[in-house]
Amino acid sequence: MSVEEIEKVFPNLRISGYSITSPATPEYNCIAWAAGETESWWEPDPLSLYYWPSNIPRRYTAEAYIKAYEKIGYSVCNNPADEEGFEKVAIYIDTHGKPTHAARQLSSGNWTSKLGQLEDIEHSKLDDITGLQYGSVGVIMKRPRKE
């Protein structure tokens, strides 16, 4: 996707800045990327076409996504601010309550997002990608940083 196309979908990025950090690939999505996974597409589809953590409901609900991230060590927290020794994920929710996107906080305090089958980007604020496409941040989770 061109810079112009990215900024048309996410106009806040134009204001605060961002960088494209990897090329487009259909191998993984934002949910997997936020979990640190680049080998599979994470989605709770009812036909089990995609990877989803075992024993987690295959439903497009915040609760199911929270349980998926809890399975890999995350717990719900209230603060998106950078916290030494922790990494965080933000789950975006649309106006219907459906999870649409996840971003992961980097050790720099910036956030990384995979834009569907498109590129990964690094952006400074969670609000950089809020709007019609992804909705707004509904859940913040954290776990001890693995280094």
Contact map, one row per residue, 1 for C-alpha under 8 A:
111011000000000000000000000000000000000000000000000000000000000000000000000000000000000000000000000000000000000000000110000000000000000000000000000
111111000000000000000000000000000000000000000000000000000000000000000000000000000000000000000000000000000000000000000000000000000000000000000000000
111111100000000000000000000000000000000000000000000000000000000000000000000000000000000000000000000000000000000000000000000000000000000000000000000
011111110000000000000000000000000000000000000000000000000000000000000000000000000000000000000000000000000000000000000000000000000000000000000000000
111111111000000000000000000000000000000000000000000000000000000000000000000000000000000000000000000000000000000000000000000000000000000000000000000
111111111110000000000000000000000000000000000000000000000000000000000000000000000000000000000000000000000000000000000000000000000000000000000000000
001111111111110000000000000000000000000000000000000000000000000000000000000000000000000000000000000000000000000000000000000000000000000000000000000
000111111110000000000000000000000000000000000000000000000000000000000000000000000000000000000000000000000000000000000000000000000000000000000000000
000011111110000000000000000000000000000000000000000000000000000000000000000000000000000000000000000000000000000000000000000000000000100000000000000
000001111111110000000000000000000000000000000000000000000000000000000000000000000000000000000000000000000000000000000000000000011110100000000000000
000001111111111000000000000000000000000000000000000000000000000000000000000000000000000000000000000000000000000000000000000000011000000000000000000
000000100111111100000000000000000000000000000000000000000000000000000000000000000000000000000000000000000000000000000000000000111100000000000000000
000000100111111111000000000000000000000000000000000000000000000000000000000000000000000000000000000000000000000000000000001000011000000000000000000
000000100111111111000000000000000000000000000000000000000000000000000000000000000000000000000000000000000000000000000000000000000000000000000000000
000000000011111110000000000000000000000000000000000000000000000000000000000000000000000000000000000000000000000000000000000000000000000000000000000
000000000001111111000000000000000000000000000000000000000000000000000000000000000000000000000000000000000000000000000000001110010000000000000000000
000000000000111111100000000000000000000000000000000000000000000000000000000000000000000000000000000000000000000000000000001100000000000000000000000
000000000000110111110000000000000000000000000000000000000000000000000000000000000000000000000000000000000000000000000000111100000000000000000000000
000000000000000011111000000000000000000000000000000000000000000000000000000000000000000000000000000000000000000000000000111000000000000000000000000
000000000000000001111110000000000000000000000000000000000000000000000000000000000000000000000000000000000000000000000011110000000000000000000000000
000000000000000000111110000000000000000000000000000000000000000000000000000000000000000000000000000000000000000000000011110000000000000000000000000
000000000000000000011111000000000000000000000000000000000000000000000000000000000000000000000000000000000000000000000011100000000000000000000000000
000000000000000000011111100000000000000000000000000000000000000000000000000000000000000000000000000000000000000000000111000000000000000000000000000
000000000000000000000111110000000000000000000000000000000000000000000000000000000000000000000000000000000000000000001111000000000000000000000000000
000000000000000000000011111100000000000000000000000000000000000000000000000000000000000000000000000000000000000000001110000000000000000000000000000
000000000000000000000001111110000000000010000000000000000000000000000000000000000000000000000000000000000000000000011100000000000000000000000000000
000000000000000000000000111110000000011110000000000000000000000000000000000000000000000000000000000000000000000000001000000000000000000000000000000
000000000000000000000000111111011000111111000000000000000000000000000000000000000000000000000000000000000000000000001000000000000000000000000000000
000000000000000000000000011111111000000111000000000000000000000000000000000000000000000000000000000000000000000001111000000000000000000000000000000
000000000000000000000000000111111100000000000000000000000000000000000000000000000000000000000000000011100000000011110000000000000000000000000000000
000000000000000000000000000011111110000011100000000000000000000000000000000000000000000000000000000011100000000000000000000000000000000000000000000
000000000000000000000000000111111111110111000000000000000000000000000000000000000000000000000000000000000000000000000000000000000000000000000000000
000000000000000000000000000111111111110000000000000000000000000000000000000000000000000000000000000000110000000011000000000000000000000000000000000
000000000000000000000000000001111111100000000000000000000000000000000000000000000000000010000000000001110000000110000000000000000000000000000000000
000000000000000000000000000000111111100000000000000000000000000000001001000000000000000010000000000000010000000000000000000000000000000000000000000
000000000000000000000000000000011111110000000000000000000000000000000000000000000000000000000000000000000000000000000000000000000000000000000000000
000000000000000000000000000100011111111100000000000000000000000000000000000000000000000000000000000000000000000000000000000000000000000000000000000
000000000000000000000000001100011001111110000000000000000000000000000000000000000000000000000000000000000000000000000000000000000000000000000000000
000000000000000000000000001100000000111110000000000000000000000000000000000000000000000000000000000000000000000000000000000000000000000000000000000
000000000000000000000000001110010000111111000000011000000000000000000000000000000000000000000000000000000000000000000000000000000000000000000000000
000000000000000000000000011110110000011111100000011000000000000000000000000000000000000000000000000000000000000000000000000000000000000000000000000
000000000000000000000000000110110000000111110000011100000000000000000000000000000000000000000000000000000000000000000000000000000000000000000000000
000000000000000000000000000000100000000011111000011100000100000000000000000000000000000000000000000000000000000000000000000000000000000000000000000
000000000000000000000000000000000000000001111101011100001111000000000000000000000000000000000000000000000000000000000000000000000000000000000000000
000000000000000000000000000000000000000000111111110000000111000000000000000000000000000000000000000000000000000000000000000000000000000000000000000
000000000000000000000000000000000000000000011111100000000110000000000000000000000000000000000000000000000000000000000000000000000000000000000000000
000000000000000000000000000000000000000000001111100000000000000000000000000000000000000000000000000000000000000000000000000000000000000000000000000
000000000000000000000000000000000000000000011111111100000000000000000000000000000000000000000000000000000000000000000000000000000000000000000000000
000000000000000000000000000000000000000000001111111000000000000000000000000000000000000000000000000000000000000000000000000000000000000000000000000
000000000000000000000000000000000000000111111001111100000000000000000000000000000000000000000000000000000000000000000000000000000000000000000000000
000000000000000000000000000000000000000111110001111110000000000000000000000000000000000000000000000000000000000000000000000000000000000000000000000
000000000000000000000000000000000000000001110001011111010100000000010000000000000000000000000000000000000000000000000000000000000000000000000000000
000000000000000000000000000000000000000000000000001111110000000000010010000000000000000000000000000000000000000000000000000000000000000000000000000
000000000000000000000000000000000000000000000000000111110000000000000000000000000000000000000000000000000000000000000000000000000000000000000000000
000000000000000000000000000000000000000000000000000011111000000000000000000000000000000000000000000000000000000000000000000000000000000000000000000
000000000000000000000000000000000000000000000000000111111100000100110000000000000000000000000000000000000000000000000000000000000000000000000000000
000000000000000000000000000000000000000000010000000000111110000100000000000000000000000000000000000000000000000000000000000000000000000000000000000
000000000000000000000000000000000000000000111100000100011111000100000000000000000000000000000000000000000000000000000000000000000000000000000000000
000000000000000000000000000000000000000000011100000000001111100100000000000000000000000000000000000000000000000000000000000000000000000000000000000
000000000000000000000000000000000000000000011000000000000111110110000000000000000000000000000000011000000000000000000000000000000000000000000000000
000000000000000000000000000000000000000000000000000000000011111110000000000000000000000000000000111000000000000000000000000000000000000000000000000
000000000000000000000000000000000000000000000000000000000001111111000000000000000000000000101000111000000000000000000000000000000000000000100000000
000000000000000000000000000000000000000000000000000000000000111111100000000000000000000000000000000000000000000000000000000000000000000000000000000
000000000000000000000000000000000000000000000000000000011111111111110000000000000000000000000000000000000000000000000000000000000000000000000000000
000000000000000000000000000000000000000000000000000000000001111111111000000000000000000000000000001000000000000000000000000000000000000000000000000
000000000000000000000000000000000000000000000000000000000000011111111100001100000000000000000000000000000000000000000000000000000000000000000000000
000000000000000000000000000000000000000000000000000000010000001111111110000000000000000000000000000000000000000000000000000000000000000000000000000
000000000000000000000000000000000000000000000000000110010000000111111111000000000000000000000000000000000000000000000000000000000000000000000000000
000000000000000000000000000000000010000000000000000000000000000011111111111000000000000000000000000000000000000000000000000000000000000000000000000
000000000000000000000000000000000000000000000000000000000000000001111111111000000000000000000000000000000000000000000000000000000000000000000000000
000000000000000000000000000000000000000000000000000010000000000000111111110000000000000000000000000000000000000000000000000000000000000000000000000
000000000000000000000000000000000010000000000000000000000000000000011111110000000000000000000000000000000000000000000000000000000000000000000000000
000000000000000000000000000000000000000000000000000000000000000000001111111000000000000000000000000000000000000000000000000000000000000000000010000
000000000000000000000000000000000000000000000000000000000000000000001111111100000000000100000000000000000000000000000000000000000000000000001110000
000000000000000000000000000000000000000000000000000000000000000001001100111110000000000000000000000000000000000000000000000000000000000000001110000
000000000000000000000000000000000000000000000000000000000000000001000000011111000000000000000000000000000000000000000000000000000000000000111100000
000000000000000000000000000000000000000000000000000000000000000000000000001111100000000000000000000000000000000000000000000000000000000000111100000
000000000000000000000000000000000000000000000000000000000000000000000000000111110000000000000000000000000000000000000000000000000000000000111000000
000000000000000000000000000000000000000000000000000000000000000000000000000011111000000000000000000000000000000000000000000000000000000000010000000
000000000000000000000000000000000000000000000000000000000000000000000000000001111100000101000000000000000000000000000000000000000000000000010000000
000000000000000000000000000000000000000000000000000000000000000000000000000000111110000000000000000000000000100000000000000000000000000000000000000
000000000000000000000000000000000000000000000000000000000000000000000000000000011111011000000000000000001000100000000000000000000000000000000000000
000000000000000000000000000000000000000000000000000000000000000000000000000000001111111000000000000000000000000000000000000000000000000000000000000
000000000000000000000000000000000000000000000000000000000000000000000000000000000111110000000000000000000000000000000000000000000000000000000000000
000000000000000000000000000000000000000000000000000000000000000000000000000000000011111000000000000000000000000000000000000000000000000000000001100
000000000000000000000000000000000000000000000000000000000000000000000000000000000111111100000000000000000000000000000000000000000000000000000111100
000000000000000000000000000000000000000000000000000000000000000000000000000000000110111110000000000000011110000000000000000000000000000000000111100
000000000000000000000000000000000000000000000000000000000000000000000000010000010000011111000000000000011000000000000000000000000000000000011110000
000000000000000000000000000000000110000000000000000000000000000000000000000000000000001111100000000001111000000000000000000000000000000000011100000
000000000000000000000000000000000000000000000000000000000000000000000000000000010000000111110000000001110000000000000000000001000000000011111000000
000000000000000000000000000000000000000000000000000000000000010000000000000000000000000011111000001111100000000000000000000000000000000011110000000
000000000000000000000000000000000000000000000000000000000000000000000000000000000000000001111100001111000000000000000000000000000100011111100000000
000000000000000000000000000000000000000000000000000000000000010000000000000000000000000000111111111110000000000000000000000000000000011111000000000
000000000000000000000000000000000000000000000000000000000000000000000000000000000000000000011111111100000000000000000000000000000001011100000000000
000000000000000000000000000000000000000000000000000000000000000000000000000000000000000000001111110000000000000000000000000000000000001000000000000
000000000000000000000000000000000000000000000000000000000000000000000000000000000000000000001111110000000000000000000000000000000000000000000000000
000000000000000000000000000000000000000000000000000000000000110000000000000000000000000000001111111000000000000000000000000000000000000000000000000
000000000000000000000000000000000000000000000000000000000001110000000000000000000000000000001111111100000000000000000000000000000000000000000000000
000000000000000000000000000000000000000000000000000000000001110010000000000000000000000000111100111110000000000000000000000000000000000000000000000
000000000000000000000000000000000000000000000000000000000000000000000000000000000000000000111100011111000000000000000000000000000000011000000000000
000000000000000000000000000001100000000000000000000000000000000000000000000000000000000000111000001111100000000000000000000000000000010000000000000
000000000000000000000000000001100100000000000000000000000000000000000000000000000000000011110000000111110000000010000000000000000000000000000000000
000000000000000000000000000001101100000000000000000000000000000000000000000000000000000011100000000011111000001111000000000001000000000000000000000
000000000000000000000000000000001110000000000000000000000000000000000000000000000000001111000000000001111100001110000000000000000000000000000000000
000000000000000000000000000000000000000000000000000000000000000000000000000000000100001110000000000000111111111100000000000000000000000000000000000
000000000000000000000000000000000000000000000000000000000000000000000000000000000000001000000000000000011111111100000000000000000000000000000000000
000000000000000000000000000000000000000000000000000000000000000000000000000000000000001000000000000000001111110000000000000000000000000000000000000
000000000000000000000000000000000000000000000000000000000000000000000000000000000000000000000000000000001111110000000000000000000000000000000000000
000000000000000000000000000000000000000000000000000000000000000000000000000000001100000000000000000000001111111000000000000100000000000000000000000
000000000000000000000000000000000000000000000000000000000000000000000000000000000000000000000000000000001111111100000000011110000000000000000000000
000000000000000000000000000000000000000000000000000000000000000000000000000000000000000000000000000000111100111110000000011111000000000000000000000
000000000000000000000000000000000100000000000000000000000000000000000000000000000000000000000000000000111100011111000001111000000000000000000000000
000000000000000000000000000001001100000000000000000000000000000000000000000000000000000000000000000001110000001111100001111000000000000000000000000
000000000000000000000000000011001000000000000000000000000000000000000000000000000000000000000000000000100000000111111111100000000000000000000000000
000000000000000000000000000011000000000000000000000000000000000000000000000000000000000000000000000000000000000011111111100000000000000000000000000
000000000000000000000000010011000000000000000000000000000000000000000000000000000000000000000000000000000000000001111110000000000000000000000000000
000000000000000000000001111110000000000000000000000000000000000000000000000000000000000000000000000000000000000001111110000000000000000000000000000
100000000000000000000011110000000000000000000000000000000000000000000000000000000000000000000000000000000000000001111111000000000000000000000000000
100000000000000000011111100000000000000000000000000000000000000000000000000000000000000000000000000000000000000001111111100000000000000000000000000
000000000000000000011111000000000000000000000000000000000000000000000000000000000000000000000000000000000000000111100111110000000000000000000000000
000000000000000001111100000000000000000000000000000000000000000000000000000000000000000000000000000000000000000111100011111000000000000000000000000
000000000000000001111000000000000000000000000000000000000000000000000000000000000000000000000000000000000000011110000001111100000000000000000000000
000000000000100111100000000000000000000000000000000000000000000000000000000000000000000000000000000000000000011110000000111111010000000000000000000
000000000000000111000000000000000000000000000000000000000000000000000000000000000000000000000000000000000000111000000000011111010000000000000000000
000000000000000100000000000000000000000000000000000000000000000000000000000000000000000000000000000000000000011000000000001111110000000000000000000
000000000000000000000000000000000000000000000000000000000000000000000000000000000000000001000000000000100000001000000000001111111100000010000000000
000000000001000000000000000000000000000000000000000000000000000000000000000000000000000000000000000000000000000000000000000011111100000110000000000
000000000111100100000000000000000000000000000000000000000000000000000000000000000000000000000000000000000000000000000000001111111100000000000000000
000000000111100000000000000000000000000000000000000000000000000000000000000000000000000000000000000000000000000000000000000001111110010000000000000
000000000101000000000000000000000000000000000000000000000000000000000000000000000000000000010000000000000000000000000000000001111111111110000000000
000000000100000000000000000000000000000000000000000000000000000000000000000000000000000000000000000000000000000000000000000000001111111100000000000
000000000000000000000000000000000000000000000000000000000000000000000000000000000000000000000100000000000000000000000000000000000111111000000000000
000000001100000000000000000000000000000000000000000000000000000000000000000000000000000000000000000000000000000000000000000000000111111000000000000
000000000000000000000000000000000000000000000000000000000000000000000000000000000000000000011100000110000000000000000000000000001111111100000000000
000000000000000000000000000000000000000000000000000000000000000000000000000000000000000000011110000100000000000000000000000000000111111110000000000
000000000000000000000000000000000000000000000000000000000000000000000000000000000000000000011100000000000000000000000000000000100110011111000000000
000000000000000000000000000000000000000000000000000000000000000000000000000000000000000001111000000000000000000000000000000001100100001111110000000
000000000000000000000000000000000000000000000000000000000000000000000000000000000000000001111000000000000000000000000000000000000000000111110000000
000000000000000000000000000000000000000000000000000000000000010000000000000111000000000001110000000000000000000000000000000000000000000011111000000
000000000000000000000000000000000000000000000000000000000000000000000000000111110000000111100000000000000000000000000000000000000000000011111100000
000000000000000000000000000000000000000000000000000000000000000000000000011111000000000111000000000000000000000000000000000000000000000000111110000
000000000000000000000000000000000000000000000000000000000000000000000000011110000000011110000000000000000000000000000000000000000000000000011111000
000000000000000000000000000000000000000000000000000000000000000000000000111000000000011100000000000000000000000000000000000000000000000000001111100
000000000000000000000000000000000000000000000000000000000000000000000000000000000000111000000000000000000000000000000000000000000000000000000111110
000000000000000000000000000000000000000000000000000000000000000000000000000000000000111000000000000000000000000000000000000000000000000000000011111
000000000000000000000000000000000000000000000000000000000000000000000000000000000000000000000000000000000000000000000000000000000000000000000001111
000000000000000000000000000000000000000000000000000000000000000000000000000000000000000000000000000000000000000000000000000000000000000000000000111
